[in-house]
Every structure is written in structure tokens, then in C-alpha cells.
Amino acid sequence: MTVVRVDRGGHGIEVRDARGQVWGYLKPADVLGMVRRARREQP
């Protein structure tokens, strides 16, 4: 999956692919959690 466009909607951030298909919604807290996890896993 390639994220081409990320739209900030009323219910969080929309993740879309090249065809404009919405894959899901991210809430700001989810994004922060992923960033923190990625930082911890880096050597």
C-alpha cells in the first residue's frame, strides 16, 4: 500500500491510495503511538 494523500478530516486523518480509495482513518494519538514505537525499535 502506498499512501499518496493524507487528508485531515473531521474524524482524524484519512489515508488514501493512488485511486483515492480510503484505507482508513488515523487519529492523532494513533500517529504518536506509531512514531514512538518506531523510535524505540531503531537500534
HELIX and SHEET records of a PDB file:
HELIX    1   1 PRO A   28  GLU A   41  1                                  14    
SHEET    1   A 3 ARG A   5  GLY A   9  0                                        
SHEET    2   A 3 GLY A  12  ARG A  16 -1                                        
SHEET    3   A 3 VAL A  22  LEU A  26 -1                                        
END                                                                             
